[in-house]
């Protein structure tokens, strides 16, 4: 339990953008990996820890920022595979259920012990259709792989490295130049102007500039 709390705190400090926390987890990473992880310092999350065992489906941590929010379940192991049996299976189903009900993208953060470099891997739970930026992020974050029996589990090698996840969620979003709605609104406004001009009496046009 003590070790689990230690790694949970480690991830919490990184997501909160604390420089010392980011340095601690990237100490043995390449310069490129460190640069990607440091992006979270400029765009940190508010990270809330679930009290006690937490509400079913809330995960261990809740990371919030702007229009994105992730319930995160933290797991650690010395093995690259972690099977979600018994209580862990119930946790998964609760996260999946809360994701479907609330339109969220629950995540697993899986830390492999005793390894150099980026020791964290991120997986998402497939909770159905998502909206807004979450739908875009979902395309880049792998879902939990399935066993031969179709049950979800974690394979560390198949997850998204934490530094890549941070680069993904912290990069600047492109502003669309024009959407259909803005073009439609502008067309309506211009049409109204033209209608108003046609309704203007000829004797008044000399007074309008």
Steps between C-alpha positions, in 0.01 A plus 500: 500500500783738589676434170174543308442837665858601414453435127157660503658812651775486237245512217295765677802732520573453131145571384487805729800636309737516799853544354662278763243228432559510125878492555471199731317278250708606197845491659609198293305598185645643180507877450218473245284306748572751776406789271164340421427431868590858600208633294272420794679765709347769279158329475449317831194312620308541820545155651256379764565183696203276578451475876540149638392239248314772308161492337455203267633600161681814617845339482790597724548845347288750313692731265316811379592785266291713268278275293668168590464280805637152570420257782828308541556160659864455604664157487857388572674168451834330435333302221421636155159334500229572753180298487186672625333222695269507800490844662712646216237385251231673707710819497525484122124454456429789739734728302345389173151569637586849629664578165183408311268684738704822521664515156849462652812314388627299800870414494737246649849622592723192528844536657759228449743470791877471461534645151695797368349767278129572490351236729136606457256384233151638436195305380142610454179314568270485201183656641323573171454824305682809622456866415727802456871468554462165677389341173820624332726385784337157506639423155857530631466316834489119482218311668569223750596189301281190523592148601411197285177484699419861415572639846690831535844499660815712493810429293761764581667487157171583326425816697569862409816632676421771752720762328310446173169524684607830656610636161166393355279666764717810548574607145328806359171424329456636151228761465271420208513777243129481423232255597176442314316677781714816479462511120125450536475776764698740282276422200187573706644830625604606148153405367334712769722796406403463133130482590525809718674690220225412252239622748672838543298777326687670214466845660688377813801352320664841469519521876658156549875456458 
